[in-house]
């Protein structure tokens, strides 16, 4: 019985020593996320796209180039930022964010695919590593008129409503005011007459 326990403890110790004896590979590893920050995607309105690059390796990533060619020029205008960016260095355990503002010129369904990234995994590395970002997936870009109907404050509509309801409010008020002043003058005349008598 004790020999079985000693054997298991020795085996676990041996496995631990073997795993500790392995050399740790020194290299940078980038994880890239791509997020669409807008709640509603609307034609001719800005869409904010955020890229976050995480270095989960134990060495700094060098010469990082992030390129997103998933926004075709016939459907999108770059309103702010750049779809291609170069970052000299991302330290181990660090992260870098990059934001781009695009404006869709067409409406309908659109597949937001991944961005591409190239980097060197260490200062001495000659080989360039390739990585791709996460994909936000398919989104529906709404026609601006439909969005405006649903979410605009409708100031002109309320002004037209107020103008159309004015006669139904003003005419009864004028009738009330005229009858009130008529009865007040009659009551005043009766009061003056009774004071004279």
C-alpha positions in Angstrom: 0.0 0.0 0.0 2.8 2.5 0.9 4.8 1.4 -2.1 1.9 2.4 -4.4 1.7 5.8 -2.8 5.5 6.3 -3.0 5.5 5.2 -6.6 2.7 7.7 -7.5 4.5 10.5 -5.7 7.8 9.7 -7.4 6.0 9.6 -10.8 4.4 13.0 -10.2 7.8 14.4 -9.1 9.5 13.1 -12.2 6.8 14.6 -14.5 7.1 17.9 -12.7 10.9 17.9 -13.2 10.6 17.0 -16.9 8.1 19.9 -17.5 10.3 22.4 -15.6 13.4 21.2 -17.4 12.1 22.2 -20.8 13.3 25.5 -22.2 10.7 28.2 -22.6 10.5 29.5 -26.1 11.2 33.3 -26.3 8.8 34.7 -28.9 6.1 37.3 -29.3 2.6 36.1 -30.0 -0.1 38.6 -31.0 -3.8 38.2 -30.5 -5.9 40.8 -32.5 -9.5 41.7 -31.8 -11.7 43.7 -34.2 -14.9 45.3 -32.8 -17.6 47.5 -34.3 -18.5 50.0 -31.5 -21.8 51.3 -33.0 -25.1 50.0 -31.9 -26.8 50.9 -35.2 -25.1 50.8 -38.6 -26.5 53.6 -40.7 -25.8 54.7 -44.3 -23.9 58.0 -44.5 -23.2 57.9 -40.7 -19.9 57.1 -39.0 -19.1 53.6 -37.9 -16.3 53.2 -35.3 -14.0 50.2 -35.7 -11.6 49.4 -32.9 -8.6 47.1 -33.2 -6.8 45.8 -30.1 -3.5 44.0 -30.4 -2.4 41.9 -27.4 1.1 40.5 -27.0 0.7 37.3 -25.0 4.3 36.3 -25.6 7.4 36.9 -23.4 9.3 39.0 -26.0 8.4 42.3 -27.6 6.8 42.1 -31.0 8.7 44.1 -33.6 7.6 45.9 -36.8 3.9 45.3 -36.5 1.8 46.1 -39.5 -2.0 46.0 -39.3 -3.9 46.2 -42.5 -7.7 45.9 -42.9 -8.8 45.7 -46.6 -12.2 44.4 -45.8 -13.9 47.8 -46.4 -14.2 48.2 -50.2 -13.8 51.8 -51.5 -17.0 51.6 -53.5 -19.1 50.9 -50.3 -17.2 52.8 -47.6 -15.4 56.1 -47.1 -12.6 56.4 -44.5 -13.7 59.3 -42.4 -11.0 59.2 -39.8 -7.9 57.2 -39.0 -6.2 54.7 -41.3 -7.0 51.2 -42.4 -3.3 50.4 -42.5 -1.1 51.2 -39.5 2.5 50.4 -38.5 3.6 50.0 -34.9 7.3 49.7 -34.1 7.1 47.7 -30.9 4.5 46.0 -28.6 6.1 45.0 -25.3 5.4 41.6 -23.7 2.1 41.5 -21.9 1.2 44.8 -23.4 -1.6 45.9 -25.8 -2.2 48.6 -28.4 -5.5 50.0 -29.6 -6.2 51.6 -33.0 -9.5 53.1 -34.0 -10.8 53.9 -37.5 -14.0 55.7 -38.5 -15.6 54.5 -41.8 -18.8 55.8 -43.4 -20.9 53.4 -45.5 -22.3 54.8 -48.8 -24.7 51.9 -49.4 -27.2 50.1 -47.2 -27.9 46.4 -46.9 -26.1 43.4 -45.4 -22.4 43.5 -45.0 -19.9 40.9 -43.8 -17.3 42.5 -41.5 -14.4 40.2 -42.0 -11.0 40.0 -40.3 -7.9 42.3 -40.5 -4.4 41.0 -41.3 -1.4 41.6 -39.2 2.3 40.9 -39.9 5.1 41.1 -37.2 8.5 39.8 -36.2 8.3 37.6 -33.2 11.6 38.9 -31.7 14.4 41.4 -32.5 16.6 38.8 -34.1 13.9 37.0 -36.0 14.1 37.1 -39.8 10.8 35.3 -40.5 7.7 37.4 -40.5 4.7 36.0 -38.6 1.2 36.4 -39.9 -2.0 36.8 -37.8 -5.6 37.6 -38.4 -8.0 39.4 -36.2 -11.4 38.2 -34.9 -14.4 38.7 -37.2 -17.3 40.9 -36.0 -19.5 39.0 -38.5 -22.4 40.1 -40.6 -24.2 43.4 -39.9 -27.1 45.2 -41.5 -26.5 48.8 -42.6 -29.8 50.6 -42.4 -31.0 53.2 -44.9 -30.7 56.7 -43.5 -34.4 57.5 -44.2 -35.6 54.5 -42.2 -33.2 55.4 -39.3 -34.4 59.0 -39.4 -38.0 58.0 -39.3 -37.5 55.9 -36.2 -35.0 58.0 -34.2 -35.2 61.6 -35.2 -36.9 64.1 -32.8 -39.6 64.9 -35.5 -39.5 68.7 -34.7 -41.3 69.6 -38.0 -44.0 66.9 -37.3 -44.6 68.3 -33.8 -44.7 71.9 -35.2 -47.3 70.9 -37.8 -49.3 69.1 -35.2 -49.3 72.2 -32.9 -50.4 74.4 -35.8 -53.2 72.0 -36.8 -54.5 71.8 -33.2 -54.5 75.5 -32.5 -58.0 76.2 -34.0 -59.6 73.5 -31.8 -58.0 75.1 -28.7 -58.2 78.8 -29.5 -61.8 79.0 -30.8 -63.3 77.5 -27.6 -61.0 79.8 -25.5 -62.2 82.9 -27.4 -65.9 81.9 -26.9 -65.3 81.3 -23.2 -63.5 84.6 -22.8 -66.2 86.6 -24.6 -69.0 85.1 -22.5 -67.0 85.6 -19.3 -66.4 89.3 -20.0 -70.0 89.7 -21.1 -71.3 88.2 -17.8 -68.7 90.1 -15.7 -69.9 93.5 -17.2 -73.5 92.6 -16.6 -72.7 91.6 -13.0 -70.7 94.9 -12.5 -73.6 97.0 -13.9 -76.1 95.3 -11.6 -73.8 95.8 -8.6 -73.4 99.5 -9.5 -77.1 99.9 -9.9 -77.8 98.3 -6.5 -75.3 100.6 -4.8 -77.0 103.7 -6.3 -80.4 102.6 -5.0 
